[in-house]
């Protein structure tokens, strides 16, 4: 897992930044990640990646 990998190119958010937000704020949904980071709120192409990260971090 590369923390520097850009997951949301629309807002230049990396995997590490998304993981940190999920852990810091206890995020559970793509919508919550979007509100906290703006990831997935422009074109939506990264939503499947965000869903996968949520599963990894939250142990689902």
C-alpha distance matrix in Angstrom:
0.0 3.8 6.2 8.9 8.4 11.6 11.7 15.4 17.3 20.6 20.0 17.3 14.8 11.2 8.3 9.1 12.7 12.5 10.8 13.5 16.1 15.5 15.8 18.6 20.7 20.0 19.3 19.6 20.2 19.2 22.6 21.9 18.7 20.9 23.6 21.5 19.5 21.3 18.2 19.5 23.1 24.2 23.6 21.4 19.4 16.1 17.4 15.9 12.3 13.4 14.9 11.9 10.0 13.4 13.6 10.4 11.6 15.2 15.1 16.8
3.8 0.0 3.8 5.4 5.5 9.1 10.4 13.9 15.2 18.6 17.8 14.7 12.6 8.9 7.1 7.7 11.2 11.9 11.1 13.2 15.9 16.1 16.6 18.9 21.1 21.1 20.2 21.1 21.4 20.0 23.0 22.3 18.8 20.6 23.2 21.0 18.5 20.2 17.2 18.9 22.3 23.0 22.6 21.0 19.0 15.8 17.7 16.8 13.1 14.1 16.4 13.9 11.8 15.2 16.2 13.3 13.9 17.6 18.1 19.8
6.2 3.8 0.0 3.8 5.6 8.4 9.7 12.7 14.2 17.2 15.7 12.7 10.2 6.5 5.0 4.1 7.6 9.1 8.4 9.8 12.6 13.5 13.9 15.6 18.0 18.5 17.8 19.3 19.8 18.4 21.1 19.9 16.3 18.2 20.5 17.9 15.5 17.7 15.1 17.4 20.5 21.5 21.8 20.2 18.8 15.4 17.1 17.0 13.2 13.2 15.9 14.1 11.2 14.2 15.9 13.2 12.8 16.5 17.7 19.7
8.9 5.4 3.8 0.0 3.8 6.2 8.9 11.4 12.0 15.2 13.9 10.4 8.8 5.4 6.2 6.2 8.4 10.5 11.0 12.1 14.4 15.8 16.7 18.0 20.1 21.0 20.1 21.6 21.6 19.7 22.1 21.3 17.5 18.6 21.0 18.6 15.6 17.3 14.8 17.2 20.0 20.4 20.6 19.7 18.2 15.1 17.6 17.8 14.1 14.5 17.7 16.2 13.6 16.7 18.7 16.4 16.2 19.8 21.2 22.9
8.4 5.5 5.6 3.8 0.0 3.8 6.1 9.2 9.9 13.4 12.9 9.7 8.4 5.3 5.6 7.8 9.8 10.6 11.5 13.6 15.3 16.2 17.7 19.4 21.0 21.5 19.9 20.9 20.4 18.1 20.8 20.6 16.8 17.7 20.5 18.7 15.6 16.6 13.5 15.2 18.3 18.4 18.0 17.0 15.0 12.1 14.9 14.8 11.2 12.4 15.5 14.0 12.1 15.5 17.4 15.4 15.9 19.4 20.6 21.7
11.6 9.1 8.4 6.2 3.8 0.0 3.8 5.8 6.1 9.6 9.3 6.3 5.6 4.1 6.2 8.8 9.4 9.8 12.0 13.9 14.7 15.9 18.0 19.3 20.4 21.2 19.2 20.3 19.2 16.4 18.6 18.8 15.0 15.1 18.1 16.7 13.3 13.6 10.6 12.2 15.0 14.8 14.6 14.0 12.3 9.7 12.8 13.6 10.4 11.3 14.8 14.2 12.5 15.6 17.9 16.7 17.0 20.1 21.8 22.5
11.7 10.4 9.7 8.9 6.1 3.8 0.0 3.8 6.2 9.1 9.2 7.6 6.0 5.3 5.7 9.2 9.4 8.4 10.7 13.3 13.4 14.0 16.6 18.2 18.7 19.1 16.6 17.3 15.8 12.9 15.4 15.9 12.3 12.5 15.8 14.9 11.8 11.8 8.2 9.1 12.4 12.8 12.3 11.0 9.4 6.2 9.1 9.9 6.9 7.7 11.2 11.0 9.8 12.6 15.0 14.4 14.9 17.7 19.4 19.7
15.4 13.9 12.7 11.4 9.2 5.8 3.8 0.0 3.8 5.5 5.9 5.6 5.2 6.9 8.5 11.4 10.4 9.3 12.6 14.5 13.8 14.8 17.9 18.8 18.8 19.7 16.9 17.7 15.7 12.4 14.0 14.9 11.5 10.5 13.8 13.5 10.1 9.0 5.8 6.7 9.3 9.2 9.2 8.7 7.9 5.6 8.6 10.8 8.8 8.7 12.4 13.2 12.2 14.2 17.1 17.1 17.3 19.6 21.8 21.8
17.3 15.2 14.2 12.0 9.9 6.1 6.2 3.8 0.0 3.8 5.4 4.5 6.6 8.4 10.9 13.7 12.7 12.5 15.7 17.4 16.9 18.3 21.2 21.9 22.1 23.2 20.5 21.5 19.4 16.0 17.3 18.3 15.0 13.5 16.5 16.2 12.6 11.2 8.7 9.4 11.2 9.8 9.6 10.4 9.2 8.3 11.7 13.7 11.9 12.4 15.9 16.6 15.7 18.0 20.7 20.5 20.7 23.3 25.3 25.4
20.6 18.6 17.2 15.2 13.4 9.6 9.1 5.5 3.8 0.0 3.8 5.8 8.0 11.0 13.5 16.0 14.2 13.7 17.3 18.6 17.4 19.0 22.1 22.4 22.0 23.4 20.5 21.6 19.2 15.6 16.1 17.4 14.5 12.2 14.8 15.2 11.7 9.3 7.9 8.3 8.8 6.7 7.4 9.2 9.3 9.2 11.9 14.7 13.7 13.5 16.9 18.3 17.5 19.1 22.1 22.5 22.4 24.6 27.0 26.8
20.0 17.8 15.7 13.9 12.9 9.3 9.2 5.9 5.4 3.8 0.0 3.8 5.7 9.3 12.2 13.9 11.5 11.6 15.4 16.0 14.7 16.8 19.7 19.5 19.4 21.3 18.7 20.4 18.5 15.2 15.5 16.0 12.9 10.9 12.9 12.6 8.9 7.3 6.7 8.8 9.2 8.3 10.2 11.3 12.0 10.8 13.1 16.1 14.5 13.5 17.1 18.5 17.0 18.4 21.7 21.8 21.2 23.4 26.1 26.4
17.3 14.7 12.7 10.4 9.7 6.3 7.6 5.6 4.5 5.8 3.8 0.0 3.8 6.5 10.0 11.6 9.9 10.8 14.2 14.9 14.5 16.7 19.2 19.3 19.9 21.6 19.5 21.2 19.7 16.6 17.7 17.8 14.3 13.2 15.4 14.3 10.5 10.0 8.6 10.9 12.3 11.6 12.7 13.4 13.0 11.3 14.1 16.3 14.0 13.6 17.4 18.0 16.2 18.2 21.3 20.8 20.2 22.9 25.3 26.0
14.8 12.6 10.2 8.8 8.4 5.6 6.0 5.2 6.6 8.0 5.7 3.8 0.0 3.8 6.8 8.2 6.3 7.0 10.4 11.2 10.9 13.0 15.4 15.8 16.5 18.0 16.0 17.9 16.8 14.1 15.4 15.0 11.3 11.1 13.4 11.7 8.1 8.8 6.8 9.8 11.8 12.3 13.5 13.1 13.0 10.3 12.5 14.6 11.9 10.9 14.7 15.2 12.9 14.8 18.0 17.4 16.6 19.3 21.8 22.6
11.2 8.9 6.5 5.4 5.3 4.1 5.3 6.9 8.4 11.0 9.3 6.5 3.8 0.0 3.8 5.3 5.3 6.4 8.7 10.0 10.9 12.6 14.4 15.4 16.7 17.9 16.2 17.9 17.3 15.0 17.1 16.5 12.7 13.4 15.8 13.8 10.5 11.9 9.5 12.1 14.7 15.4 16.1 15.1 14.3 11.1 13.3 14.5 11.1 10.6 14.2 13.9 11.3 13.8 16.6 15.2 14.6 17.8 19.9 21.1
8.3 7.1 5.0 6.2 5.6 6.2 5.7 8.5 10.9 13.5 12.2 10.0 6.8 3.8 0.0 3.8 5.5 5.2 6.1 8.5 10.0 10.6 12.3 14.1 15.5 15.9 14.4 15.6 15.5 13.7 16.3 15.6 11.9 13.5 16.1 14.0 11.5 13.3 10.4 12.5 15.7 16.9 17.2 15.5 14.5 10.8 12.4 12.8 9.1 8.6 11.8 10.8 7.9 10.7 13.2 11.5 11.2 14.5 16.3 17.6
9.1 7.7 4.1 6.2 7.8 8.8 9.2 11.4 13.7 16.0 13.9 11.6 8.2 5.3 3.8 0.0 3.8 5.4 5.0 6.0 8.6 9.8 10.5 11.9 14.1 14.9 14.3 16.2 16.8 15.6 17.9 16.3 12.8 14.9 16.8 14.0 11.9 14.5 12.4 15.1 17.9 19.4 20.3 18.7 18.0 14.4 15.6 16.1 12.6 11.5 14.4 13.4 9.9 12.1 14.6 12.5 11.1 14.5 16.5 18.5
12.7 11.2 7.6 8.4 9.8 9.4 9.4 10.4 12.7 14.2 11.5 9.9 6.3 5.3 5.5 3.8 0.0 3.8 5.5 5.1 6.2 8.7 10.0 10.4 12.1 13.7 12.8 15.3 15.6 14.2 15.8 14.0 10.6 12.2 13.7 10.7 8.4 11.3 10.0 13.3 15.5 17.2 18.7 17.3 17.4 13.9 15.0 16.4 13.3 11.4 14.5 14.5 11.1 12.5 15.7 14.3 12.5 15.3 18.0 19.7
12.5 11.9 9.1 10.5 10.6 9.8 8.4 9.3 12.5 13.7 11.6 10.8 7.0 6.4 5.2 5.4 3.8 0.0 3.8 5.4 5.1 6.2 8.7 9.8 10.6 11.5 9.9 11.9 11.9 10.6 12.5 11.0 7.4 9.6 11.6 9.1 7.3 9.9 8.0 10.8 13.3 15.5 16.8 14.8 15.1 11.5 11.8 13.2 10.4 7.9 10.9 11.3 8.0 9.0 12.4 11.7 10.0 12.5 15.4 16.6
10.8 11.1 8.4 11.0 11.5 12.0 10.7 12.6 15.7 17.3 15.4 14.2 10.4 8.7 6.1 5.0 5.5 3.8 0.0 3.8 5.5 5.1 6.2 8.5 10.1 10.2 9.5 11.4 12.5 12.1 14.5 12.5 9.5 12.5 14.2 11.5 10.6 13.5 11.6 14.0 16.7 19.1 20.1 17.8 17.8 14.0 13.9 14.5 11.5 9.2 11.3 10.9 7.1 7.9 10.7 9.2 7.0 9.9 12.5 14.5
13.5 13.2 9.8 12.1 13.6 13.9 13.3 14.5 17.4 18.6 16.0 14.9 11.2 10.0 8.5 6.0 5.1 5.4 3.8 0.0 3.8 5.5 5.2 5.9 8.4 9.7 10.0 12.8 14.3 14.2 15.8 13.2 10.6 13.4 14.1 10.8 10.3 13.8 12.9 15.9 18.1 20.5 22.0 20.1 20.5 16.8 16.8 17.9 15.0 12.5 14.7 14.6 10.8 11.0 13.9 12.5 9.6 12.0 14.9 17.2
16.1 15.9 12.6 14.4 15.3 14.7 13.4 13.8 16.9 17.4 14.7 14.5 10.9 10.9 10.0 8.6 6.2 5.1 5.5 3.8 0.0 3.8 5.4 5.1 5.9 7.8 7.4 10.6 11.8 11.7 12.6 9.7 7.4 10.2 10.5 7.1 7.4 11.0 10.7 13.7 15.4 18.2 20.1 18.2 19.2 15.8 15.3 17.0 14.8 11.6 13.6 14.6 11.2 10.5 13.9 13.5 10.6 12.1 15.6 17.3
15.5 16.1 13.5 15.8 16.2 15.9 14.0 14.8 18.3 19.0 16.8 16.7 13.0 12.6 10.6 9.8 8.7 6.2 5.1 5.5 3.8 0.0 3.8 5.7 5.6 5.4 4.6 7.4 9.2 10.0 11.5 8.7 6.9 10.6 11.3 8.7 9.6 12.6 11.8 13.9 15.9 19.0 20.5 18.0 18.9 15.5 14.2 15.3 13.4 10.1 11.2 12.1 8.9 7.3 10.6 10.6 7.5 8.5 12.1 13.6
15.8 16.6 13.9 16.7 17.7 18.0 16.6 17.9 21.2 22.1 19.7 19.2 15.4 14.4 12.3 10.5 10.0 8.7 6.2 5.2 5.4 3.8 0.0 3.8 5.7 5.3 7.0 9.6 12.3 13.6 15.1 12.0 10.6 14.2 14.5 11.5 12.6 16.0 15.3 17.6 19.6 22.7 24.2 21.7 22.4 18.8 17.8 18.5 16.3 13.4 14.2 14.4 11.0 9.6 12.0 11.2 7.5 8.5 11.7 14.2
18.6 18.9 15.6 18.0 19.4 19.3 18.2 18.8 21.9 22.4 19.5 19.3 15.8 15.4 14.1 11.9 10.4 9.8 8.5 5.9 5.1 5.7 3.8 0.0 3.8 5.9 8.0 11.4 13.9 15.0 15.6 12.1 11.1 14.2 13.5 10.2 11.7 15.4 15.6 18.4 19.8 22.8 24.9 22.8 24.0 20.5 19.6 20.9 18.9 15.6 16.9 17.6 14.2 12.7 15.5 14.9 11.3 12.0 15.4 17.7
20.7 21.1 18.0 20.1 21.0 20.4 18.7 18.8 22.1 22.0 19.4 19.9 16.5 16.7 15.5 14.1 12.1 10.6 10.1 8.4 5.9 5.6 5.7 3.8 0.0 3.8 5.5 9.1 11.4 12.9 12.9 9.2 9.2 12.2 11.0 8.3 10.8 14.1 14.7 17.0 18.0 21.4 23.6 21.4 23.0 19.9 18.4 20.1 18.6 15.0 15.9 17.3 14.4 12.2 15.2 15.6 12.1 11.9 15.6 17.2
20.0 21.1 18.5 21.0 21.5 21.2 19.1 19.7 23.2 23.4 21.3 21.6 18.0 17.9 15.9 14.9 13.7 11.5 10.2 9.7 7.8 5.4 5.3 5.9 3.8 0.0 3.8 6.5 9.7 12.0 12.6 9.2 9.7 13.2 12.6 10.6 13.0 15.9 15.8 17.5 19.0 22.5 24.2 21.5 23.0 19.8 17.8 18.9 17.7 14.2 14.2 15.5 13.0 10.1 12.5 13.2 9.9 8.7 12.4 13.9
19.3 20.2 17.8 20.1 19.9 19.2 16.6 16.9 20.5 20.5 18.7 19.5 16.0 16.2 14.4 14.3 12.8 9.9 9.5 10.0 7.4 4.6 7.0 8.0 5.5 3.8 0.0 3.8 6.1 8.2 8.9 5.8 6.3 9.9 9.9 8.6 10.8 13.1 12.8 14.0 15.5 19.1 20.6 17.9 19.5 16.5 14.3 15.6 14.8 11.1 11.1 13.1 10.9 7.9 10.8 12.3 9.6 8.7 12.5 13.1
19.6 21.1 19.3 21.6 20.9 20.3 17.3 17.7 21.5 21.6 20.4 21.2 17.9 17.9 15.6 16.2 15.3 11.9 11.4 12.8 10.6 7.4 9.6 11.4 9.1 6.5 3.8 0.0 3.8 7.1 8.5 6.7 7.8 11.0 11.7 11.4 13.3 14.8 13.9 14.2 16.0 19.5 20.5 17.3 18.8 16.1 13.2 14.0 13.9 10.5 9.2 11.4 10.3 6.6 8.7 11.2 9.4 7.5 10.8 10.4
20.2 21.4 19.8 21.6 20.4 19.2 15.8 15.7 19.4 19.2 18.5 19.7 16.8 17.3 15.5 16.8 15.6 11.9 12.5 14.3 11.8 9.2 12.3 13.9 11.4 9.7 6.1 3.8 0.0 3.8 5.3 5.2 6.4 8.7 10.0 10.8 12.2 12.8 11.8 11.3 12.9 16.4 17.2 14.0 15.7 13.5 10.3 11.5 12.1 8.8 7.5 10.7 10.4 7.2 9.6 12.5 11.6 10.3 13.2 12.1
19.2 20.0 18.4 19.7 18.1 16.4 12.9 12.4 16.0 15.6 15.2 16.6 14.1 15.0 13.7 15.6 14.2 10.6 12.1 14.2 11.7 10.0 13.6 15.0 12.9 12.0 8.2 7.1 3.8 0.0 3.8 5.4 5.0 6.1 8.7 9.9 10.3 10.1 8.6 7.6 9.4 12.8 13.5 10.2 12.1 10.0 6.9 9.0 9.7 6.4 6.3 9.9 9.7 7.8 10.7 13.2 12.8 12.5 15.3 14.2
22.6 23.0 21.1 22.1 20.8 18.6 15.4 14.0 17.3 16.1 15.5 17.7 15.4 17.1 16.3 17.9 15.8 12.5 14.5 15.8 12.6 11.5 15.1 15.6 12.9 12.6 8.9 8.5 5.3 3.8 0.0 3.8 5.4 5.0 6.3 8.7 9.9 9.2 9.1 8.3 8.5 12.2 13.7 11.1 13.8 12.3 9.5 12.2 13.2 9.9 10.1 13.7 13.3 11.2 14.1 16.7 15.7 15.2 18.2 17.2
21.9 22.3 19.9 21.3 20.6 18.8 15.9 14.9 18.3 17.4 16.0 17.8 15.0 16.5 15.6 16.3 14.0 11.0 12.5 13.2 9.7 8.7 12.0 12.1 9.2 9.2 5.8 6.7 5.2 5.4 3.8 0.0 3.8 5.3 5.1 6.2 8.5 9.2 9.7 10.3 10.7 14.5 16.4 14.0 16.4 14.3 11.8 14.3 14.4 10.7 11.1 14.3 13.0 10.5 13.8 15.9 14.1 13.5 17.0 16.6
18.7 18.8 16.3 17.5 16.8 15.0 12.3 11.5 15.0 14.5 12.9 14.3 11.3 12.7 11.9 12.8 10.6 7.4 9.5 10.6 7.4 6.9 10.6 11.1 9.2 9.7 6.3 7.8 6.4 5.0 5.4 3.8 0.0 3.8 5.5 5.1 5.8 7.1 6.6 8.0 9.4 12.8 14.6 12.3 14.2 11.5 9.9 12.4 11.7 8.0 9.6 12.2 10.5 8.9 12.6 14.1 12.4 12.9 16.3 16.3
20.9 20.6 18.2 18.6 17.7 15.1 12.5 10.5 13.5 12.2 10.9 13.2 11.1 13.4 13.5 14.9 12.2 9.6 12.5 13.4 10.2 10.6 14.2 14.2 12.2 13.2 9.9 11.0 8.7 6.1 5.0 5.3 3.8 0.0 3.8 5.5 5.3 4.3 4.9 5.8 5.9 9.5 11.8 10.0 12.7 10.8 9.4 12.8 12.6 9.4 11.3 14.4 13.1 12.1 15.6 17.2 16.0 16.5 19.8 19.5
23.6 23.2 20.5 21.0 20.5 18.1 15.8 13.8 16.5 14.8 12.9 15.4 13.4 15.8 16.1 16.8 13.7 11.6 14.2 14.1 10.5 11.3 14.5 13.5 11.0 12.6 9.9 11.7 10.0 8.7 6.3 5.1 5.5 3.8 0.0 3.8 5.8 5.6 8.0 9.4 8.4 11.8 14.7 13.4 16.3 14.6 13.1 16.4 16.2 12.8 14.4 17.5 15.9 14.3 17.9 19.5 17.7 17.8 21.4 21.3
21.5 21.0 17.9 18.6 18.7 16.7 14.9 13.5 16.2 15.2 12.6 14.3 11.7 13.8 14.0 14.0 10.7 9.1 11.5 10.8 7.1 8.7 11.5 10.2 8.3 10.6 8.6 11.4 10.8 9.9 8.7 6.2 5.1 5.5 3.8 0.0 3.8 6.2 8.2 10.7 10.7 13.8 16.6 15.3 17.6 15.2 14.2 17.1 16.1 12.6 14.7 17.1 14.8 13.4 17.2 18.1 15.8 16.4 20.1 20.6
19.5 18.5 15.5 15.6 15.6 13.3 11.8 10.1 12.6 11.7 8.9 10.5 8.1 10.5 11.5 11.9 8.4 7.3 10.6 10.3 7.4 9.6 12.6 11.7 10.8 13.0 10.8 13.3 12.2 10.3 9.9 8.5 5.8 5.3 5.8 3.8 0.0 3.9 5.3 8.7 9.1 11.6 14.3 13.3 15.2 12.7 12.7 15.7 14.3 11.3 14.1 16.2 13.8 13.5 17.3 17.9 16.0 17.3 20.7 21.3
21.3 20.2 17.7 17.3 16.6 13.6 11.8 9.0 11.2 9.3 7.3 10.0 8.8 11.9 13.3 14.5 11.3 9.9 13.5 13.8 11.0 12.6 16.0 15.4 14.1 15.9 13.1 14.8 12.8 10.1 9.2 9.2 7.1 4.3 5.6 6.2 3.9 0.0 3.8 6.3 5.6 7.9 11.0 10.5 12.9 11.3 11.3 14.9 14.1 11.5 14.3 16.8 15.2 15.0 18.7 19.7 18.4 19.6 22.8 22.8
18.2 17.2 15.1 14.8 13.5 10.6 8.2 5.8 8.7 7.9 6.7 8.6 6.8 9.5 10.4 12.4 10.0 8.0 11.6 12.9 10.7 11.8 15.3 15.6 14.7 15.8 12.8 13.9 11.8 8.6 9.1 9.7 6.6 4.9 8.0 8.2 5.3 3.8 0.0 3.8 5.6 7.6 9.4 8.3 9.9 7.7 8.2 11.5 10.4 8.2 11.4 13.5 12.2 12.6 16.1 17.0 16.2 17.7 20.6 20.5
19.5 18.9 17.4 17.2 15.2 12.2 9.1 6.7 9.4 8.3 8.8 10.9 9.8 12.1 12.5 15.1 13.3 10.8 14.0 15.9 13.7 13.9 17.6 18.4 17.0 17.5 14.0 14.2 11.3 7.6 8.3 10.3 8.0 5.8 9.4 10.7 8.7 6.3 3.8 0.0 3.8 5.9 6.7 4.7 7.0 5.7 5.5 9.2 9.4 7.7 10.2 12.9 12.6 12.9 15.9 17.4 17.3 18.4 21.0 20.2
23.1 22.3 20.5 20.0 18.3 15.0 12.4 9.3 11.2 8.8 9.2 12.3 11.8 14.7 15.7 17.9 15.5 13.3 16.7 18.1 15.4 15.9 19.6 19.8 18.0 19.0 15.5 16.0 12.9 9.4 8.5 10.7 9.4 5.9 8.4 10.7 9.1 5.6 5.6 3.8 0.0 3.8 6.4 6.0 9.3 9.2 8.7 12.6 13.1 11.3 13.4 16.4 16.1 15.9 19.1 20.8 20.3 21.1 24.0 23.1
24.2 23.0 21.5 20.4 18.4 14.8 12.8 9.2 9.8 6.7 8.3 11.6 12.3 15.4 16.9 19.4 17.2 15.5 19.1 20.5 18.2 19.0 22.7 22.8 21.4 22.5 19.1 19.5 16.4 12.8 12.2 14.5 12.8 9.5 11.8 13.8 11.6 7.9 7.6 5.9 3.8 0.0 3.8 5.8 8.5 9.5 10.3 13.9 14.4 13.4 15.8 18.4 18.3 18.8 21.7 23.2 23.1 24.2 26.8 26.0
23.6 22.6 21.8 20.6 18.0 14.6 12.3 9.2 9.6 7.4 10.2 12.7 13.5 16.1 17.2 20.3 18.7 16.8 20.1 22.0 20.1 20.5 24.2 24.9 23.6 24.2 20.6 20.5 17.2 13.5 13.7 16.4 14.6 11.8 14.7 16.6 14.3 11.0 9.4 6.7 6.4 3.8 0.0 3.8 5.7 8.0 9.1 12.1 13.1 13.1 15.2 17.5 18.0 18.9 21.4 22.9 23.4 24.6 26.8 25.6
21.4 21.0 20.2 19.7 17.0 14.0 11.0 8.7 10.4 9.2 11.3 13.4 13.1 15.1 15.5 18.7 17.3 14.8 17.8 20.1 18.2 18.0 21.7 22.8 21.4 21.5 17.9 17.3 14.0 10.2 11.1 14.0 12.3 10.0 13.4 15.3 13.3 10.5 8.3 4.7 6.0 5.8 3.8 0.0 3.8 5.5 5.5 8.6 10.1 9.9 11.5 14.0 14.9 15.5 17.8 19.6 20.3 21.3 23.3 22.0
19.4 19.0 18.8 18.2 15.0 12.3 9.4 7.9 9.2 9.3 12.0 13.0 13.0 14.3 14.5 18.0 17.4 15.1 17.8 20.5 19.2 18.9 22.4 24.0 23.0 23.0 19.5 18.8 15.7 12.1 13.8 16.4 14.2 12.7 16.3 17.6 15.2 12.9 9.9 7.0 9.3 8.5 5.7 3.8 0.0 3.8 5.7 7.3 8.4 9.7 11.4 13.0 14.2 15.7 17.5 18.8 20.1 21.5 23.0 21.7
16.1 15.8 15.4 15.1 12.1 9.7 6.2 5.6 8.3 9.2 10.8 11.3 10.3 11.1 10.8 14.4 13.9 11.5 14.0 16.8 15.8 15.5 18.8 20.5 19.9 19.8 16.5 16.1 13.5 10.0 12.3 14.3 11.5 10.8 14.6 15.2 12.7 11.3 7.7 5.7 9.2 9.5 8.0 5.5 3.8 0.0 3.8 5.6 5.3 6.2 8.7 10.0 10.6 12.3 14.4 15.4 16.5 18.1 19.8 18.9
17.4 17.7 17.1 17.6 14.9 12.8 9.1 8.6 11.7 11.9 13.1 14.1 12.5 13.3 12.4 15.6 15.0 11.8 13.9 16.8 15.3 14.2 17.8 19.6 18.4 17.8 14.3 13.2 10.3 6.9 9.5 11.8 9.9 9.4 13.1 14.2 12.7 11.3 8.2 5.5 8.7 10.3 9.1 5.5 5.7 3.8 0.0 3.8 5.4 5.0 6.1 8.6 9.8 10.4 12.4 14.2 15.2 16.2 18.0 16.6
15.9 16.8 17.0 17.8 14.8 13.6 9.9 10.8 13.7 14.7 16.1 16.3 14.6 14.5 12.8 16.1 16.4 13.2 14.5 17.9 17.0 15.3 18.5 20.9 20.1 18.9 15.6 14.0 11.5 9.0 12.2 14.3 12.4 12.8 16.4 17.1 15.7 14.9 11.5 9.2 12.6 13.9 12.1 8.6 7.3 5.6 3.8 0.0 3.8 5.4 5.0 6.3 8.7 9.9 10.7 12.5 14.4 15.3 16.3 14.7
12.3 13.1 13.2 14.1 11.2 10.4 6.9 8.8 11.9 13.7 14.5 14.0 11.9 11.1 9.1 12.6 13.3 10.4 11.5 15.0 14.8 13.4 16.3 18.9 18.6 17.7 14.8 13.9 12.1 9.7 13.2 14.4 11.7 12.6 16.2 16.1 14.3 14.1 10.4 9.4 13.1 14.4 13.1 10.1 8.4 5.3 5.4 3.8 0.0 3.8 5.4 5.1 6.2 8.6 9.9 10.6 12.3 14.1 15.2 14.4
13.4 14.1 13.2 14.5 12.4 11.3 7.7 8.7 12.4 13.5 13.5 13.6 10.9 10.6 8.6 11.5 11.4 7.9 9.2 12.5 11.6 10.1 13.4 15.6 15.0 14.2 11.1 10.5 8.8 6.4 9.9 10.7 8.0 9.4 12.8 12.6 11.3 11.5 8.2 7.7 11.3 13.4 13.1 9.9 9.7 6.2 5.0 5.4 3.8 0.0 3.8 5.4 5.0 6.1 8.7 9.8 10.5 11.9 13.9 13.3
14.9 16.4 15.9 17.7 15.5 14.8 11.2 12.4 15.9 16.9 17.1 17.4 14.7 14.2 11.8 14.4 14.5 10.9 11.3 14.7 13.6 11.2 14.2 16.9 15.9 14.2 11.1 9.2 7.5 6.3 10.1 11.1 9.6 11.3 14.4 14.7 14.1 14.3 11.4 10.2 13.4 15.8 15.2 11.5 11.4 8.7 6.1 5.0 5.4 3.8 0.0 3.8 5.5 5.1 6.3 8.8 10.0 10.5 11.9 10.5
11.9 13.9 14.1 16.2 14.0 14.2 11.0 13.2 16.6 18.3 18.5 18.0 15.2 13.9 10.8 13.4 14.5 11.3 10.9 14.6 14.6 12.1 14.4 17.6 17.3 15.5 13.1 11.4 10.7 9.9 13.7 14.3 12.2 14.4 17.5 17.1 16.2 16.8 13.5 12.9 16.4 18.4 17.5 14.0 13.0 10.0 8.6 6.3 5.1 5.4 3.8 0.0 3.8 5.4 5.1 6.3 8.7 9.9 10.4 9.4
10.0 11.8 11.2 13.6 12.1 12.5 9.8 12.2 15.7 17.5 17.0 16.2 12.9 11.3 7.9 9.9 11.1 8.0 7.1 10.8 11.2 8.9 11.0 14.2 14.4 13.0 10.9 10.3 10.4 9.7 13.3 13.0 10.5 13.1 15.9 14.8 13.8 15.2 12.2 12.6 16.1 18.3 18.0 14.9 14.2 10.6 9.8 8.7 6.2 5.0 5.5 3.8 0.0 3.8 5.4 5.0 6.1 8.3 9.7 10.0
13.4 15.2 14.2 16.7 15.5 15.6 12.6 14.2 18.0 19.1 18.4 18.2 14.8 13.8 10.7 12.1 12.5 9.0 7.9 11.0 10.5 7.3 9.6 12.7 12.2 10.1 7.9 6.6 7.2 7.8 11.2 10.5 8.9 12.1 14.3 13.4 13.5 15.0 12.6 12.9 15.9 18.8 18.9 15.5 15.7 12.3 10.4 9.9 8.6 6.1 5.1 5.4 3.8 0.0 3.8 5.5 5.3 5.8 8.1 8.1
13.6 16.2 15.9 18.7 17.4 17.9 15.0 17.1 20.7 22.1 21.7 21.3 18.0 16.6 13.2 14.6 15.7 12.4 10.7 13.9 13.9 10.6 12.0 15.5 15.2 12.5 10.8 8.7 9.6 10.7 14.1 13.8 12.6 15.6 17.9 17.2 17.3 18.7 16.1 15.9 19.1 21.7 21.4 17.8 17.5 14.4 12.4 10.7 9.9 8.7 6.3 5.1 5.4 3.8 0.0 3.8 5.6 5.3 5.6 4.7
10.4 13.3 13.2 16.4 15.4 16.7 14.4 17.1 20.5 22.5 21.8 20.8 17.4 15.2 11.5 12.5 14.3 11.7 9.2 12.5 13.5 10.6 11.2 14.9 15.6 13.2 12.3 11.2 12.5 13.2 16.7 15.9 14.1 17.2 19.5 18.1 17.9 19.7 17.0 17.4 20.8 23.2 22.9 19.6 18.8 15.4 14.2 12.5 10.6 9.8 8.8 6.3 5.0 5.5 3.8 0.0 3.8 5.7 5.3 6.6
11.6 13.9 12.8 16.2 15.9 17.0 14.9 17.3 20.7 22.4 21.2 20.2 16.6 14.6 11.2 11.1 12.5 10.0 7.0 9.6 10.6 7.5 7.5 11.3 12.1 9.9 9.6 9.4 11.6 12.8 15.7 14.1 12.4 16.0 17.7 15.8 16.0 18.4 16.2 17.3 20.3 23.1 23.4 20.3 20.1 16.5 15.2 14.4 12.3 10.5 10.0 8.7 6.1 5.3 5.6 3.8 0.0 3.8 5.6 8.0
15.2 17.6 16.5 19.8 19.4 20.1 17.7 19.6 23.3 24.6 23.4 22.9 19.3 17.8 14.5 14.5 15.3 12.5 9.9 12.0 12.1 8.5 8.5 12.0 11.9 8.7 8.7 7.5 10.3 12.5 15.2 13.5 12.9 16.5 17.8 16.4 17.3 19.6 17.7 18.4 21.1 24.2 24.6 21.3 21.5 18.1 16.2 15.3 14.1 11.9 10.5 9.9 8.3 5.8 5.3 5.7 3.8 0.0 3.8 5.7
15.1 18.1 17.7 21.2 20.6 21.8 19.4 21.8 25.3 27.0 26.1 25.3 21.8 19.9 16.3 16.5 18.0 15.4 12.5 14.9 15.6 12.1 11.7 15.4 15.6 12.4 12.5 10.8 13.2 15.3 18.2 17.0 16.3 19.8 21.4 20.1 20.7 22.8 20.6 21.0 24.0 26.8 26.8 23.3 23.0 19.8 18.0 16.3 15.2 13.9 11.9 10.4 9.7 8.1 5.6 5.3 5.6 3.8 0.0 3.8
16.8 19.8 19.7 22.9 21.7 22.5 19.7 21.8 25.4 26.8 26.4 26.0 22.6 21.1 17.6 18.5 19.7 16.6 14.5 17.2 17.3 13.6 14.2 17.7 17.2 13.9 13.1 10.4 12.1 14.2 17.2 16.6 16.3 19.5 21.3 20.6 21.3 22.8 20.5 20.2 23.1 26.0 25.6 22.0 21.7 18.9 16.6 14.7 14.4 13.3 10.5 9.4 10.0 8.1 4.7 6.6 8.0 5.7 3.8 0.0
